[in-house]
Amino acid sequence: MTITATAARLRQRSGPPPRAGSKPPTPTGGAAPGKNEFGTITIRDSVVAKLAARAATEHPDVGAAATTILGVSLPGASLLGTKSTDLHALPKSGATVDGTIATVQLTISVRWPKSVAQVTGELRELVRDRVHQLTGLDVLEVKLEVTDLATSIAGPPRVT
């Protein structure tokens, strides 16, 4: 009796069992991540990292953080050709892909006086959704390191 009740509960949660010969459901892209009717699809870590960095720039209060040495931000580092705090630039990113699961790391700056907790929460959701939408991969974790607050960011240059 308990096996039948458990099976009934599982059917309620997951829907009816698949018919014989039917294909399993796939994401909106049409093919399951990592495999399609033509063969195996491999998405490199560097591609996922670039997609995550691009997704981060879609948030208006997030951007690239200044270069740090031994954990200390270098003001004026852009004069030496290194990265400076810029809300319009790509943040430093990394990713690890294992099958259909990805983890993403971003080093960012946040616009002052925005709430760091709120901005990072929104950013995690944005990156998770965009990477999944573009690759079909499930993003297990988005690790964020906030290394700078963008306090005095110059606006874009004016054209006169």
C-alpha positions as CSV (number, residue, x, y, z in Angstrom):
1,M,0.0,0.0,0.0
2,T,2.8,2.5,0.8
3,I,4.5,1.8,-2.6
4,T,1.3,2.7,-4.5
5,A,0.8,5.8,-2.4
6,T,4.4,7.0,-3.0
7,A,4.1,6.3,-6.7
8,A,0.8,8.3,-6.8
9,R,2.5,11.3,-5.0
10,L,5.5,11.2,-7.4
11,R,3.1,11.2,-10.4
12,Q,1.3,14.2,-9.0
13,R,4.5,16.1,-8.6
14,S,6.2,15.1,-11.9
15,G,3.1,14.6,-14.1
16,P,2.1,11.4,-16.0
17,P,4.9,8.9,-16.8
18,P,6.3,9.2,-20.3
19,R,4.8,7.0,-23.1
20,A,6.9,4.3,-24.6
21,G,9.1,5.7,-27.4
22,S,8.6,9.3,-26.4
23,K,11.6,11.7,-25.9
24,P,12.4,13.2,-22.5
25,P,11.5,16.9,-22.1
26,T,14.3,19.3,-23.2
27,P,15.0,23.0,-22.4
28,T,13.6,25.7,-24.6
29,G,16.7,25.6,-26.9
30,G,15.4,22.3,-28.3
31,A,18.3,20.0,-27.4
32,A,19.5,18.9,-23.9
33,P,22.6,20.7,-22.7
34,G,25.7,18.8,-23.8
35,K,24.0,16.6,-26.4
36,N,21.8,17.0,-29.4
37,E,20.8,14.9,-32.5
38,F,24.1,15.6,-34.1
39,G,26.4,14.6,-31.2
40,T,28.0,16.0,-28.1
41,I,28.2,19.8,-27.3
42,T,31.0,21.0,-25.1
43,I,31.0,24.5,-23.7
44,R,34.4,25.6,-22.4
45,D,34.8,27.3,-19.0
46,S,36.2,30.4,-20.7
47,V,33.0,30.8,-22.8
48,V,30.8,30.6,-19.7
49,A,33.0,33.0,-17.9
50,K,32.7,35.6,-20.7
51,L,28.9,35.1,-20.8
52,A,28.7,35.7,-17.0
53,A,30.8,38.8,-17.3
54,R,28.6,40.2,-20.1
55,A,25.5,39.3,-18.0
56,A,26.9,41.2,-15.1
57,T,27.2,44.4,-17.2
58,E,23.5,44.2,-17.8
59,H,23.0,45.3,-14.1
60,P,23.4,49.2,-13.9
61,D,25.0,49.1,-10.5
62,V,27.8,46.5,-11.2
63,G,31.0,46.8,-13.1
64,A,34.7,46.1,-13.2
65,A,36.7,46.5,-10.0
66,A,40.0,48.2,-9.7
67,T,43.2,46.2,-9.8
68,T,44.3,45.2,-6.3
69,I,47.8,44.2,-5.0
70,L,47.8,42.2,-1.7
71,G,44.2,43.2,-1.3
72,V,44.8,46.9,-1.6
73,S,43.0,48.8,-4.4
74,L,45.4,50.9,-6.5
75,P,43.9,54.4,-7.2
76,G,45.1,55.7,-10.5
77,A,46.1,52.2,-11.7
78,S,44.6,52.9,-15.1
79,L,47.6,55.2,-15.8
80,L,49.8,52.2,-15.6
81,G,47.6,50.3,-18.0
82,T,45.8,48.1,-15.4
83,K,42.1,47.9,-14.8
84,S,40.4,50.6,-12.8
85,T,36.9,50.8,-11.3
86,D,34.4,51.2,-14.2
87,L,30.7,50.4,-14.2
88,H,30.8,50.1,-18.0
89,A,33.6,47.5,-18.2
90,L,33.6,43.8,-17.9
91,P,34.3,42.4,-14.4
92,K,37.0,39.8,-13.9
93,S,35.3,36.4,-14.3
94,G,35.9,32.7,-14.1
95,A,33.8,29.6,-14.5
96,T,34.0,25.8,-14.1
97,V,31.7,23.5,-16.2
98,D,31.1,19.9,-15.2
99,G,28.7,18.3,-17.6
100,T,25.5,20.4,-17.4
101,I,26.4,22.1,-14.2
102,A,28.4,25.4,-14.0
103,T,29.8,27.5,-11.2
104,V,30.7,31.1,-11.9
105,Q,33.1,33.6,-10.1
106,L,33.0,37.3,-10.6
107,T,35.1,40.1,-9.1
108,I,33.0,43.3,-9.2
109,S,32.5,46.9,-8.0
110,V,29.2,48.2,-6.8
111,R,27.8,51.7,-7.3
112,W,27.8,53.7,-4.0
113,P,25.4,54.1,-2.1
114,K,23.5,51.1,-3.3
115,S,23.0,48.2,-1.0
116,V,25.7,45.6,-1.6
117,A,23.5,42.8,-0.4
118,Q,20.6,43.8,-2.7
119,V,22.8,44.3,-5.7
120,T,24.7,41.0,-5.3
121,G,21.4,39.1,-4.8
122,E,20.0,40.7,-8.0
123,L,23.3,40.0,-9.8
124,R,23.3,36.3,-8.8
125,E,19.8,35.8,-10.3
126,L,20.6,37.7,-13.4
127,V,23.8,35.8,-14.1
128,R,22.2,32.4,-13.3
129,D,19.2,33.2,-15.6
130,R,21.3,34.6,-18.5
131,V,23.9,31.8,-18.5
132,H,21.1,29.2,-18.4
133,Q,19.2,30.9,-21.2
134,L,22.2,31.2,-23.5
135,T,23.8,27.8,-22.8
136,G,21.3,25.5,-21.2
137,L,23.7,24.9,-18.3
138,D,22.4,25.0,-14.7
139,V,24.4,27.5,-12.7
140,L,24.9,25.9,-9.3
141,E,26.7,28.8,-7.7
142,V,27.6,32.4,-8.4
143,K,30.6,33.4,-6.2
144,L,30.9,37.2,-6.0
145,E,33.8,39.1,-4.6
146,V,33.0,42.8,-4.2
147,T,36.4,44.6,-4.1
148,D,35.5,48.2,-4.7
149,L,32.7,50.7,-4.4
150,A,32.3,53.0,-7.3
151,T,32.0,56.4,-5.6
152,S,33.3,58.9,-8.1
153,I,32.7,57.5,-11.6
154,A,33.1,60.0,-14.4
155,G,30.2,60.0,-16.9
156,P,30.7,59.1,-20.5
157,P,32.6,61.8,-22.5
158,R,30.5,64.6,-24.1
159,V,30.5,65.2,-27.7
160,T,30.5,68.9,-28.5
